[in-house]
Amino acid sequence: MSALKILIIPGSTRAGSHNVRLAAAAAYQFVQAGVDVTRISLADFPLPLYEADVETSSGVPPQALNLKRMIAAHHGVLLVTPEYNASVPPLVSNAIAWLSRVDEPPEGRGAVFRNRPFAIAAASENRFGGVRVLAALRLMLTACNAMVIPSQVALAFADKAYNDMDRLKLPADMAALDALVQQLIETVQQTT
Ligand SMILES: Cc1cc2nc3c(=O)[nH]c(=O)nc-3n(C[C@H](O)[C@H](O)[C@H](O)COP(=O)(O)O)c2cc1C
């Protein structure tokens, strides 16, 4: 089988984002494990706010199609998201809404999620590490028929978690991320 390809999607486009830094730390660990990693920014896939009338009048925007094809070109996905009001931030929720509407023949609507291994992670400055968004995001992705792996990372005190190279400082954080990385790799190997 060809090299495993993992796509990493940070759910924040903020300068200095803790989640972009966690995505960078994860990318490093995937590369160490011999995986081909692509790390994107959702800023490169600007989408209007999902609205059914917009879809009816204008169709699914090309950026949603591009994002869907980007995901489809990889064996698995790691989504690294902030927590907003205990749930999924609008940037991530909106992207998932549009992706679930992409209908490229012959696959059918929302097919990019179907049985595709996803891992989820969150970073927050508080002590809970965004664990509530992970529950909400798991539900959302599962409803889209994605295969969300059990292992997940809720990185607490994210403002103090990284060194200058965007690597995690605490062994416990590194171990949690490594467990997620290994489980996503194993899941992809079993399903590809
Ligand atoms: C509208 C809003 C709601 C938020 N709600 C939560 C929350 O429920 N839990 C939490 O841990 N942080 C919450 N935060 C703080 C974000 O987690 C924090 O801004 C984080 O740094 C955003 O992620 P980023 O650094 O990757 O951009 C909230 C921030 C905003 C703007």
PDBQT file of the ligand as one rigid body, heavy atoms in Angstrom, charges set to zero:
ROOT
HETATM    1  C1  LIG A 201     -17.515  33.020  21.538  1.00  0.00    +0.000 C 
HETATM    2  C2  LIG A 201     -16.466  32.284  22.327  1.00  0.00    +0.000 A 
HETATM    3  C3  LIG A 201     -16.836  31.256  23.172  1.00  0.00    +0.000 A 
HETATM    4  C4  LIG A 201     -15.881  30.537  23.875  1.00  0.00    +0.000 A 
HETATM    5  N1  LIG A 201     -16.272  29.476  24.633  1.00  0.00    +0.000 NA
HETATM    6  C5  LIG A 201     -15.326  28.686  25.205  1.00  0.00    +0.000 A 
HETATM    7  C6  LIG A 201     -15.686  27.485  25.878  1.00  0.00    +0.000 A 
HETATM    8  O1  LIG A 201     -16.855  27.124  25.984  1.00  0.00    +0.000 OA
HETATM    9  N2  LIG A 201     -14.698  26.699  26.379  1.00  0.00    +0.000 N 
HETATM   10  C7  LIG A 201     -13.371  27.046  26.260  1.00  0.00    +0.000 A 
HETATM   11  O2  LIG A 201     -12.535  26.277  26.700  1.00  0.00    +0.000 OA
HETATM   12  N3  LIG A 201     -13.005  28.194  25.646  1.00  0.00    +0.000 NA
HETATM   13  C8  LIG A 201     -13.943  29.013  25.112  1.00  0.00    +0.000 A 
HETATM   14  N4  LIG A 201     -13.578  30.140  24.450  1.00  0.00    +0.000 N 
HETATM   15  C9  LIG A 201     -12.178  30.515  24.418  1.00  0.00    +0.000 C 
HETATM   16  C10 LIG A 201     -11.485  29.873  23.230  1.00  0.00    +0.000 C 
HETATM   17  O3  LIG A 201     -11.275  28.517  23.493  1.00  0.00    +0.000 OA
HETATM   18  C11 LIG A 201     -10.157  30.582  23.023  1.00  0.00    +0.000 C 
HETATM   19  O4  LIG A 201     -10.422  31.867  22.485  1.00  0.00    +0.000 OA
HETATM   20  C12 LIG A 201      -9.209  29.799  22.148  1.00  0.00    +0.000 C 
HETATM   21  O5  LIG A 201      -7.935  30.394  22.244  1.00  0.00    +0.000 OA
HETATM   22  C13 LIG A 201      -9.686  29.763  20.700  1.00  0.00    +0.000 C 
HETATM   23  O6  LIG A 201      -8.912  28.840  19.992  1.00  0.00    +0.000 OA
HETATM   24  P1  LIG A 201      -7.653  29.269  19.110  1.00  0.00    +0.000 P 
HETATM   25  O7  LIG A 201      -6.581  29.755  20.082  1.00  0.00    +0.000 OA
HETATM   26  O8  LIG A 201      -7.241  28.021  18.417  1.00  0.00    +0.000 OA
HETATM   27  O9  LIG A 201      -8.079  30.369  18.167  1.00  0.00    +0.000 OA
HETATM   28  C14 LIG A 201     -14.519  30.890  23.763  1.00  0.00    +0.000 A 
HETATM   29  C15 LIG A 201     -14.163  31.962  22.923  1.00  0.00    +0.000 A 
HETATM   30  C16 LIG A 201     -15.110  32.642  22.212  1.00  0.00    +0.000 A 
HETATM   31  C17 LIG A 201     -14.678  33.761  21.290  1.00  0.00    +0.000 C 
ENDROOT
TORSDOF 0
